[in-house]
Amino acid sequence: VVHSIWSSSGFLSAFTDNKFFGSGMIDFAGSGVVHMTGGATALFAAKILGPRIGRFYDAEGRELPEPIIFPPHSVPLQAIGTFILWVGLYGFNPGSTLGISTSGYADVAALCTLNTTLAAASGSVSALFTDSLLERRRTGETMYDITMCMNGALSGLVGITAGCSVVEPWAALVIGIIAGFVYICWSSLLVKLKIDDAVDAIPVHFG
């Protein structure tokens, strides 16, 4: 995967002579190379390991009427972890310029930083309100789930990683909004398929 996209001779690279479909692809900081590959691996691993006892089936293996949601250990710690990852992406995305002193590199790093911020913020808001609207349709009550907000931010970060150096800031906002929505869809799909992802790593990284 790494060679096919990041190597100048990779068949998917935008920098090879024989470009795939005439254009190739740019994955500046690893949205597909790193995140999608890891998410796909997590999907297979979760399917092979099976769900936690009591999530979809009881201890005797009987299917439960409704999936059981296990309460998080600590939402504040989860929020701290989210912000650590968010700040870490400022090294991951702008840092992929691999330099800042060469002419033009600082401008690219600045654009990466701006786009990373916008995509994370819009992904967070998108996931939060999409989940809230769906919950209102199901139950008639409005609820704001901070977990969806945090994972939406991470989805926005993953979504912008590929094109953070080349897209306009308005496009980063759109990418984040779509990423937050797609995260909610993938998270719901995994529950329907009875694939147990305890931290929603698959929807965030593979979705």
GUBA-189993 format. One record per residue (C-alpha): y, z, x; residue in one letter. Coordinates in nm, 2 decimals. Last residue first. Layout:
N
+--------+--------+--------+---------+
!      v !      w !      u ! residuo !
+--------+--------+--------+---------+
!      Y !      Z !      X !       A !
...
+--------+--------+--------+---------+
END
This chain:
207
+--------+--------+--------+---------+
!      v !      w !      u ! residuo !
+--------+--------+--------+---------+
!   0.49 !   0.70 !  -1.52 !       G !
!   0.31 !   0.75 !  -1.18 !       F !
!   0.53 !   1.02 !  -1.03 !       H !
!   0.67 !   1.22 !  -1.33 !       V !
!   0.40 !   1.13 !  -1.58 !       P !
!   0.13 !   1.21 !  -1.33 !       I !
!   0.28 !   1.54 !  -1.20 !       A !
!   0.30 !   1.69 !  -1.54 !       D !
!   0.25 !   2.04 !  -1.40 !       V !
!  -0.09 !   2.13 !  -1.55 !       A !
!  -0.21 !   1.77 !  -1.60 !       D !
!  -0.50 !   1.79 !  -1.83 !       D !
!  -0.63 !   1.45 !  -1.95 !       I !
!  -0.72 !   1.48 !  -2.31 !       K !
!  -0.63 !   1.11 !  -2.38 !       L !
!  -0.39 !   1.23 !  -2.65 !       K !
!  -0.25 !   1.49 !  -2.41 !       V !
!  -0.21 !   1.22 !  -2.14 !       L !
!  -0.02 !   1.00 !  -2.38 !       L !
!   0.23 !   1.27 !  -2.47 !       S !
!   0.32 !   1.32 !  -2.10 !       S !
!   0.34 !   0.94 !  -2.05 !       W !
!   0.58 !   0.90 !  -2.34 !       C !
!   0.80 !   1.19 !  -2.23 !       I !
!   0.82 !   1.06 !  -1.88 !       Y !
!   0.91 !   0.71 !  -2.01 !       V !
!   1.21 !   0.85 !  -2.18 !       F !
!   1.33 !   1.04 !  -1.87 !       G !
!   1.28 !   0.73 !  -1.66 !       A !
!   1.47 !   0.51 !  -1.90 !       I !
!   1.77 !   0.73 !  -1.89 !       I !
!   1.75 !   0.76 !  -1.51 !       G !
!   1.73 !   0.38 !  -1.47 !       I !
!   2.03 !   0.34 !  -1.70 !       V !
!   2.24 !   0.58 !  -1.50 !       L !
!   2.13 !   0.42 !  -1.17 !       A !
!   2.23 !   0.08 !  -1.32 !       A !
!   2.59 !   0.22 !  -1.38 !       W !
!   2.59 !   0.32 !  -1.01 !       P !
!   2.52 !  -0.03 !  -0.89 !       E !
!   2.17 !  -0.10 !  -0.75 !       V !
!   2.09 !  -0.18 !  -0.38 !       V !
!   2.04 !   0.14 !  -0.18 !       S !
!   1.89 !   0.35 !  -0.46 !       C !
!   1.64 !   0.07 !  -0.55 !       G !
!   1.31 !   0.23 !  -0.49 !       A !
!   1.40 !   0.59 !  -0.51 !       T !
!   1.58 !   0.55 !  -0.85 !       I !
!   1.27 !   0.61 !  -1.06 !       G !
!   1.14 !   0.90 !  -0.87 !       V !
!   1.47 !   1.09 !  -0.89 !       L !
!   1.50 !   1.01 !  -1.26 !       G !
!   1.15 !   1.14 !  -1.31 !       S !
!   1.24 !   1.46 !  -1.13 !       L !
!   1.54 !   1.51 !  -1.36 !       A !
!   1.31 !   1.45 !  -1.66 !       G !
!   1.08 !   1.71 !  -1.52 !       N !
!   1.36 !   1.96 !  -1.52 !       M !
!   1.48 !   1.88 !  -1.87 !       C !
!   1.13 !   1.87 !  -2.01 !       M !
!   1.07 !   2.22 !  -1.87 !       T !
!   1.41 !   2.34 !  -2.02 !       I !
!   1.27 !   2.27 !  -2.37 !       D !
!   1.55 !   2.25 !  -2.63 !       Y !
!   1.43 !   2.31 !  -2.98 !       M !
!   1.55 !   2.17 !  -3.31 !       T !
!   1.34 !   2.25 !  -3.61 !       E !
!   1.19 !   2.01 !  -3.87 !       G !
!   0.85 !   2.05 !  -3.72 !       T !
!   0.74 !   1.70 !  -3.61 !       R !
!   1.07 !   1.51 !  -3.64 !       R !
!   1.26 !   1.80 !  -3.48 !       R !
!   1.01 !   1.81 !  -3.19 !       E !
!   1.06 !   1.43 !  -3.14 !       L !
!   1.44 !   1.47 !  -3.13 !       L !
!   1.42 !   1.76 !  -2.88 !       S !
!   1.18 !   1.57 !  -2.66 !       D !
!   1.41 !   1.28 !  -2.65 !       T !
!   1.71 !   1.51 !  -2.60 !       F !
!   1.56 !   1.69 !  -2.29 !       L !
!   1.41 !   1.37 !  -2.14 !       A !
!   1.73 !   1.18 !  -2.16 !       S !
!   1.95 !   1.46 !  -2.03 !       V !
!   1.73 !   1.52 !  -1.72 !       S !
!   1.69 !   1.15 !  -1.65 !       G !
!   2.07 !   1.11 !  -1.67 !       S !
!   2.12 !   1.38 !  -1.42 !       A !
!   1.85 !   1.26 !  -1.18 !       A !
!   1.97 !   0.90 !  -1.20 !       A !
!   2.33 !   0.99 !  -1.14 !       L !
!   2.26 !   1.21 !  -0.84 !       T !
!   2.03 !   0.96 !  -0.67 !       T !
!   2.27 !   0.68 !  -0.73 !       N !
!   2.56 !   0.87 !  -0.56 !       L !
!   2.35 !   0.97 !  -0.26 !       T !
!   2.21 !   0.62 !  -0.22 !       C !
!   2.56 !   0.47 !  -0.24 !       L !
!   2.68 !   0.71 !   0.03 !       A !
!   2.38 !   0.63 !   0.26 !       A !
!   2.45 !   0.26 !   0.22 !       V !
!   2.82 !   0.31 !   0.30 !       D !
!   2.73 !   0.52 !   0.61 !       A !
!   2.49 !   0.25 !   0.73 !       Y !
!   2.76 !  -0.02 !   0.72 !       G !
!   2.84 !  -0.01 !   1.09 !       S !
!   2.58 !   0.20 !   1.28 !       T !
!   2.65 !   0.57 !   1.29 !       S !
!   2.45 !   0.66 !   0.98 !       I !
!   2.08 !   0.62 !   1.08 !       G !
!   1.73 !   0.60 !   0.94 !       L !
!   1.88 !   0.45 !   0.61 !       T !
!   1.58 !   0.64 !   0.46 !       S !
!   1.79 !   0.96 !   0.49 !       G !
!   2.00 !   0.85 !   0.19 !       P !
!   1.68 !   0.86 !  -0.02 !       N !
!   1.45 !   1.13 !   0.12 !       F !
!   1.73 !   1.36 !   0.26 !       G !
!   1.92 !   1.37 !  -0.06 !       Y !
!   1.57 !   1.38 !  -0.23 !       L !
!   1.53 !   1.73 !  -0.08 !       G !
!   1.83 !   1.85 !  -0.29 !       V !
!   1.65 !   1.75 !  -0.61 !       W !
!   1.32 !   1.89 !  -0.48 !       L !
!   1.48 !   2.23 !  -0.41 !       I !
!   1.66 !   2.21 !  -0.75 !       F !
!   1.33 !   2.16 !  -0.93 !       T !
!   1.17 !   2.44 !  -0.74 !       G !
!   1.45 !   2.68 !  -0.84 !       I !
!   1.40 !   2.57 !  -1.20 !       A !
!   1.03 !   2.64 !  -1.18 !       Q !
!   1.10 !   2.98 !  -1.03 !       L !
!   1.33 !   3.05 !  -1.32 !       P !
!   1.06 !   2.93 !  -1.57 !       V !
!   0.81 !   3.18 !  -1.43 !       S !
!   0.43 !   3.18 !  -1.50 !       H !
!   0.45 !   2.90 !  -1.76 !       P !
!   0.29 !   2.95 !  -2.10 !       P !
!  -0.04 !   2.77 !  -2.15 !       F !
!  -0.02 !   2.51 !  -2.43 !       I !
!  -0.34 !   2.49 !  -2.63 !       I !
!  -0.44 !   2.15 !  -2.76 !       P !
!  -0.50 !   2.15 !  -3.13 !       E !
!  -0.82 !   2.16 !  -3.34 !       P !
!  -1.02 !   2.26 !  -3.02 !       L !
!  -1.31 !   2.06 !  -2.91 !       E !
!  -1.63 !   2.26 !  -2.85 !       R !
!  -1.73 !   2.30 !  -2.48 !       G !
!  -1.87 !   2.65 !  -2.51 !       E !
!  -1.57 !   2.80 !  -2.33 !       A !
!  -1.33 !   2.62 !  -2.57 !       D !
!  -1.21 !   2.26 !  -2.54 !       Y !
!  -0.87 !   2.10 !  -2.51 !       F !
!  -0.68 !   2.35 !  -2.30 !       R !
!  -0.92 !   2.65 !  -2.32 !       G !
!  -1.11 !   2.58 !  -2.00 !       I !
!  -0.89 !   2.37 !  -1.78 !       R !
!  -0.93 !   1.99 !  -1.82 !       P !
!  -1.16 !   1.76 !  -1.62 !       G !
!  -1.20 !   1.74 !  -1.24 !       L !
!  -1.26 !   1.37 !  -1.25 !       I !
!  -0.98 !   1.29 !  -1.49 !       K !
!  -0.73 !   1.50 !  -1.31 !       A !
!  -0.83 !   1.35 !  -0.97 !       A !
!  -0.80 !   0.99 !  -1.11 !       F !
!  -0.45 !   1.06 !  -1.25 !       L !
!  -0.35 !   1.25 !  -0.93 !       A !
!  -0.43 !   0.95 !  -0.72 !       T !
!  -0.22 !   0.73 !  -0.95 !       A !
!   0.06 !   0.97 !  -0.91 !       G !
!   0.04 !   0.98 !  -0.54 !       G !
!   0.05 !   0.60 !  -0.52 !       T !
!   0.33 !   0.58 !  -0.77 !       M !
!   0.53 !   0.84 !  -0.57 !       H !
!   0.49 !   0.72 !  -0.21 !       V !
!   0.47 !   0.34 !  -0.19 !       V !
!   0.60 !   0.29 !  -0.54 !       G !
!   0.92 !   0.49 !  -0.54 !       S !
!   0.91 !   0.49 !  -0.16 !       G !
!   1.26 !   0.51 !  -0.01 !       A !
!   1.38 !   0.15 !  -0.01 !       F !
!   1.12 !  -0.02 !  -0.22 !       D !
!   1.24 !  -0.38 !  -0.22 !       I !
!   1.01 !  -0.64 !  -0.36 !       M !
!   0.92 !  -1.00 !  -0.29 !       G !
!   1.15 !  -1.28 !  -0.40 !       S !
!   0.97 !  -1.61 !  -0.42 !       G !
!   0.69 !  -1.49 !  -0.64 !       F !
!   0.57 !  -1.28 !  -0.34 !       F !
!   0.78 !  -1.39 !  -0.04 !       K !
!   0.63 !  -1.61 !   0.22 !       N !
!   0.88 !  -1.55 !   0.51 !       D !
!   0.85 !  -1.18 !   0.49 !       T !
!   1.15 !  -0.95 !   0.43 !       F !
!   1.11 !  -0.89 !   0.05 !       A !
!   0.77 !  -0.74 !   0.12 !       S !
!   0.49 !  -0.79 !  -0.13 !       L !
!   0.26 !  -0.98 !   0.11 !       F !
!   0.33 !  -0.74 !   0.40 !       G !
!   0.44 !  -0.91 !   0.72 !       S !
!   0.77 !  -0.72 !   0.75 !       S !
!   0.57 !  -0.41 !   0.67 !       S !
!   0.71 !  -0.18 !   0.40 !       W !
!   0.55 !  -0.33 !   0.09 !       I !
!   0.20 !  -0.45 !   0.18 !       S !
!   0.17 !  -0.22 !   0.48 !       H !
!   0.24 !   0.10 !   0.28 !       V !
!   0.00 !   0.00 !   0.00 !       V !
+--------+--------+--------+---------+
END
